[in-house]
Amino acid sequence: MIELRHLRTLMALKESGSLAAAAKKRFVTQSALSHQIKELETRINSPVFVRKSKPLSFTQEGAKLLNLAEEILPRVMETEFVLKKGLETDAHLLKVGIECHSCFRWLMPVMEAFRTEYPNADLDLSSRHLFDSLNALESGELDIVLTSDPVPGHQLAYQHLFDFEVRLVVAKEHPLASKSQVLPKDLEGLPIISYPVPLERLDLFRLFLEPAGVVPGVQKSCDLTSVLFQRIACQDGIAALPSWSISEAQGLSLSSLRLGAEGLKRPLFGAYRRGSANSRQIQRYLELVAAEGLARQSQ
């Protein structure tokens, strides 16, 4: 089979006019270049140039291969340039999918730190793939997904970042506020305020209430964390939120309670595709997320 290296060697011969000059142009020894030419001639069963000719003269077969080289090599170079440019552009764009509404605010310092280290990077933080983020990751629409619910797959890797606690948030005047911890039965029939997420996907329901056979009251939806806290303070309902988000409720009359004797603990993973082109940036971003998350746990 004729290879690109053979065509490049023939072009070097034509442009330089001698074996010694062609070897220098190709950054190989003259002996290695001669061996490569003999390999090509063996494959096509014909010499490609006339030995000891000055100026160097190509055979009819060699001329045909030169025509092929002049047609193919520029196209190969152009394609390599386009592909390389595309990969470099993609490497500057890091698309992060988040499965948690309350993550945005505490991830801001992470974004700032990442952009300091990678000033040319374009970091896109999004929850638009909220219920289908791992599929979006596999298909290339996202580069990273921050999730507490890994679904192992052949294309994805999961890096554990840290663990956090989900706590119940109630108004200080609420009957539950005096408890150090709450049991599932304590929440029977109570209205729940949450982000716009189906009830069956809420950690409070699927990991705490449903296993105990407890049915909560009506679910009320709220998009903004600040408004959610205000509604809790007005005793419009209760909510279960990650411990990191509770610091945003400063100035409001709220209490946070442990869910169960051991607390409701959840892990956070960084999911990414194996062999990603921008793996260095991905790893650094996840390191920054883990450091920020652990720092907030100690506050």
C-alpha positions as CSV (number, residue, x, y, z in Angstrom):
1,M,0.0,0.0,0.0
2,I,1.3,3.5,-0.9
3,E,1.5,5.6,2.2
4,L,1.6,9.4,2.8
5,R,5.2,9.2,3.9
6,H,6.1,7.8,0.5
7,L,4.4,10.6,-1.3
8,R,6.0,13.2,1.0
9,T,9.4,11.6,0.2
10,L,8.8,11.9,-3.5
11,M,7.8,15.5,-3.1
12,A,11.0,16.2,-1.2
13,L,13.0,14.5,-3.9
14,K,11.4,16.7,-6.6
15,E,11.9,19.9,-4.6
16,S,15.5,19.3,-3.4
17,G,16.9,17.4,-6.5
18,S,19.0,14.8,-4.6
19,L,18.8,12.1,-2.0
20,A,21.0,13.9,0.5
21,A,19.0,17.1,0.3
22,A,15.7,15.2,0.4
23,A,16.8,13.3,3.5
24,K,17.6,16.6,5.2
25,K,14.3,18.0,4.2
26,R,12.5,15.0,5.6
27,F,14.6,15.0,8.9
28,V,15.9,11.4,8.3
29,T,19.2,9.9,7.4
30,Q,20.1,9.3,3.7
31,S,20.2,5.6,4.4
32,A,16.7,5.7,5.9
33,L,15.4,7.6,2.9
34,S,16.9,5.2,0.5
35,H,15.4,2.3,2.4
36,Q,12.0,4.0,2.2
37,I,12.3,4.5,-1.6
38,K,13.3,0.9,-2.1
39,E,10.3,-0.2,-0.1
40,L,8.0,1.9,-2.3
41,E,9.6,0.6,-5.5
42,T,9.2,-3.0,-4.3
43,R,5.5,-2.3,-3.6
44,I,4.9,-0.9,-7.2
45,N,7.4,-3.3,-8.8
46,S,9.2,-0.4,-10.6
47,P,11.8,2.3,-9.9
48,V,10.5,5.8,-9.2
49,F,13.6,7.8,-10.5
50,V,16.6,7.3,-12.7
51,R,19.7,6.6,-10.6
52,K,22.7,8.9,-11.1
53,S,20.7,11.3,-13.2
54,K,21.6,15.0,-13.0
55,P,19.3,16.8,-12.7
56,L,17.3,14.0,-10.9
57,S,14.8,12.5,-13.3
58,F,11.7,10.5,-12.5
59,T,10.4,7.4,-14.2
60,Q,7.0,7.3,-15.7
61,E,5.7,5.5,-12.6
62,G,7.5,8.0,-10.4
63,A,5.8,10.9,-12.3
64,K,2.4,9.4,-11.8
65,L,3.1,9.1,-8.1
66,L,4.2,12.7,-8.0
67,N,1.0,13.8,-9.6
68,L,-0.9,11.9,-7.0
69,A,1.2,13.5,-4.2
70,E,0.6,17.0,-5.6
71,E,-3.1,16.3,-5.6
72,I,-3.5,14.6,-2.3
73,L,-0.9,16.2,0.1
74,P,-2.3,19.7,0.0
75,R,-5.8,18.3,0.7
76,V,-4.4,16.3,3.6
77,M,-2.6,19.4,5.0
78,E,-5.7,21.5,4.7
79,T,-7.8,18.8,6.5
80,E,-5.2,18.5,9.3
81,F,-5.3,22.3,9.8
82,V,-9.1,22.4,9.9
83,L,-9.3,19.5,12.4
84,K,-6.5,20.9,14.6
85,K,-8.2,24.3,14.6
86,G,-11.5,22.7,15.5
87,L,-10.0,20.7,18.4
88,E,-8.2,23.8,19.7
89,T,-11.5,25.8,19.6
90,D,-13.3,22.9,21.4
91,A,-10.6,22.8,24.0
92,H,-11.3,26.4,24.9
93,L,-15.0,25.7,25.5
94,L,-15.9,23.8,28.6
95,K,-19.6,23.0,28.8
96,V,-20.7,22.1,32.4
97,G,-24.1,20.6,33.1
98,I,-25.5,20.8,36.6
99,E,-28.3,18.6,38.0
100,C,-28.8,20.9,41.1
101,H,-30.4,24.4,41.0
102,S,-28.7,25.5,44.2
103,C,-25.2,24.8,42.8
104,F,-24.9,28.0,40.7
105,R,-24.1,30.5,43.4
106,W,-21.3,28.6,45.1
107,L,-19.8,27.6,41.8
108,M,-19.1,31.3,40.9
109,P,-15.8,31.3,42.7
110,V,-14.8,28.1,40.9
111,M,-15.6,29.8,37.6
112,E,-13.4,32.8,38.5
113,A,-10.5,30.7,39.6
114,F,-10.7,28.5,36.5
115,R,-10.8,31.6,34.2
116,T,-7.7,33.0,36.0
117,E,-5.8,29.9,35.1
118,Y,-7.3,29.5,31.6
119,P,-8.0,33.1,30.5
120,N,-8.9,32.0,27.0
121,A,-11.4,29.4,28.2
122,D,-15.1,29.8,27.6
123,L,-16.9,28.2,30.5
124,D,-20.6,27.5,30.0
125,L,-22.5,26.6,33.1
126,S,-26.0,25.2,32.4
127,S,-28.9,23.3,33.8
128,R,-30.8,23.1,30.6
129,H,-30.1,19.4,30.3
130,L,-31.3,18.9,33.9
131,F,-33.1,15.5,33.4
132,D,-31.0,14.3,30.5
133,S,-27.5,15.6,31.4
134,L,-25.7,12.2,31.2
135,N,-27.1,11.5,27.8
136,A,-26.0,15.0,26.7
137,L,-22.6,14.3,28.1
138,E,-22.3,11.0,26.1
139,S,-23.4,12.7,22.9
140,G,-20.8,15.5,23.3
141,E,-23.3,18.3,24.1
142,L,-21.6,18.7,27.5
143,D,-18.1,18.1,28.8
144,I,-18.7,17.7,32.5
145,V,-21.8,16.9,34.5
146,L,-22.0,17.5,38.3
147,T,-24.3,14.8,39.6
148,S,-25.2,12.8,42.7
149,D,-26.7,9.9,40.7
150,P,-24.0,8.2,38.6
151,V,-25.2,5.8,35.9
152,P,-22.0,3.8,35.0
153,G,-21.5,3.5,31.2
154,H,-18.7,2.5,28.9
155,Q,-18.0,6.1,27.7
156,L,-18.3,7.9,31.1
157,A,-16.0,8.2,34.1
158,Y,-17.1,9.5,37.5
159,Q,-14.8,11.3,39.9
160,H,-16.0,11.6,43.5
161,L,-15.6,15.2,44.6
162,F,-17.1,15.4,48.1
163,D,-20.1,14.4,50.2
164,F,-22.7,16.9,51.5
165,E,-25.8,16.8,53.7
166,V,-29.4,17.5,52.7
167,R,-31.1,19.3,55.5
168,L,-34.8,20.2,56.2
169,V,-35.4,23.9,56.2
170,V,-38.4,25.3,58.2
171,A,-39.6,28.6,59.6
172,K,-38.4,29.2,63.2
173,E,-42.1,29.4,64.2
174,H,-42.8,26.0,62.6
175,P,-43.8,23.2,65.1
176,L,-40.8,21.1,63.8
177,A,-38.2,23.9,64.5
178,S,-37.6,22.8,68.1
179,K,-36.5,19.2,67.0
180,S,-32.9,18.4,66.6
181,Q,-33.8,15.8,63.9
182,V,-37.0,14.8,62.1
183,L,-38.3,11.4,61.1
184,P,-40.3,10.7,57.9
185,K,-43.6,10.4,59.8
186,D,-43.1,14.0,61.0
187,L,-43.5,15.2,57.5
188,E,-46.7,13.4,56.7
189,G,-49.1,15.7,54.7
190,L,-46.8,18.7,55.0
191,P,-46.5,20.9,51.9
192,I,-43.1,20.9,50.2
193,I,-41.6,23.8,48.4
194,S,-39.0,22.8,45.8
195,Y,-37.3,23.8,42.6
196,P,-39.4,22.8,39.5
197,V,-38.4,19.2,39.7
198,P,-40.9,16.2,39.7
199,L,-41.6,15.0,43.2
200,E,-40.2,11.5,42.5
201,R,-36.8,13.0,41.7
202,L,-36.5,15.0,45.0
203,D,-34.0,13.4,47.4
204,L,-36.4,14.2,50.3
205,F,-39.1,12.1,48.7
206,R,-37.3,9.2,47.0
207,L,-34.6,8.7,49.7
208,F,-36.4,9.7,52.9
209,L,-40.2,9.7,52.7
210,E,-41.0,7.1,50.0
211,P,-39.0,4.3,51.6
212,A,-40.9,4.9,54.9
213,G,-44.3,4.9,53.1
214,V,-44.9,8.5,54.0
215,V,-47.0,10.7,51.7
216,P,-46.2,14.4,51.8
217,G,-48.7,17.3,51.2
218,V,-48.9,19.4,48.0
219,Q,-45.7,20.2,46.2
220,K,-45.2,23.9,45.4
221,S,-42.7,25.0,42.8
222,C,-40.2,27.9,43.0
223,D,-37.4,28.8,40.6
224,L,-35.3,31.2,42.8
225,T,-33.5,30.2,46.0
226,S,-34.0,33.6,47.6
227,V,-37.8,33.4,47.0
228,L,-37.9,29.8,48.2
229,F,-36.4,30.8,51.5
230,Q,-38.8,33.7,51.9
231,R,-41.8,31.4,51.3
232,I,-40.5,29.0,53.9
233,A,-40.1,31.9,56.4
234,C,-43.8,32.7,55.7
235,Q,-44.7,29.1,56.5
236,D,-45.9,28.4,53.0
237,G,-44.2,25.0,53.3
238,I,-40.9,23.2,54.1
239,A,-38.0,22.3,51.9
240,A,-35.0,20.0,51.8
241,L,-31.8,21.6,50.5
242,P,-28.1,21.0,50.4
243,S,-26.3,22.4,53.4
244,W,-24.2,24.7,51.2
245,S,-27.3,26.7,50.1
246,I,-28.6,27.4,53.6
247,S,-26.0,30.2,54.1
248,E,-27.9,32.2,51.5
249,A,-30.9,32.5,53.9
250,Q,-29.1,35.1,56.1
251,G,-31.5,37.6,57.7
252,L,-34.5,35.2,57.5
253,S,-36.1,33.5,60.5
254,L,-35.3,29.9,59.5
255,S,-34.0,26.7,61.1
256,S,-32.3,23.7,59.4
257,L,-32.9,20.2,60.8
258,R,-31.2,16.9,60.3
259,L,-33.2,14.3,58.3
260,G,-33.1,11.1,60.4
261,A,-30.6,10.1,63.1
262,E,-27.7,9.9,60.7
263,G,-28.6,12.7,58.4
264,L,-29.3,12.5,54.7
265,K,-25.9,12.4,53.1
266,R,-25.3,12.6,49.4
267,P,-22.2,12.4,47.2
268,L,-21.3,14.8,44.4
269,F,-19.5,13.4,41.3
270,G,-17.9,14.9,38.3
271,A,-18.8,12.9,35.2
272,Y,-16.9,13.2,32.0
273,R,-16.2,11.3,28.8
274,R,-13.2,9.0,28.8
275,G,-10.4,10.3,26.5
276,S,-11.8,13.9,26.2
277,A,-9.7,16.2,24.1
278,N,-9.7,18.8,26.9
279,S,-9.1,16.4,29.7
280,R,-6.5,18.6,31.4
281,Q,-9.0,21.5,31.8
282,I,-11.7,19.0,32.9
283,Q,-9.5,17.6,35.7
284,R,-8.4,21.1,36.8
285,Y,-12.0,22.3,36.9
286,L,-13.1,19.2,39.0
287,E,-10.2,19.9,41.4
288,L,-11.4,23.4,41.9
289,V,-15.0,22.2,42.5
290,A,-13.8,19.7,45.0
291,A,-11.7,22.3,46.9
292,E,-14.6,24.8,47.0
293,G,-17.1,22.2,48.1
294,L,-14.9,20.9,50.9
295,A,-14.2,24.5,52.0
296,R,-17.9,25.2,52.3
297,Q,-18.5,22.0,54.2
298,S,-16.1,23.2,56.9
299,Q,-17.8,26.6,57.3
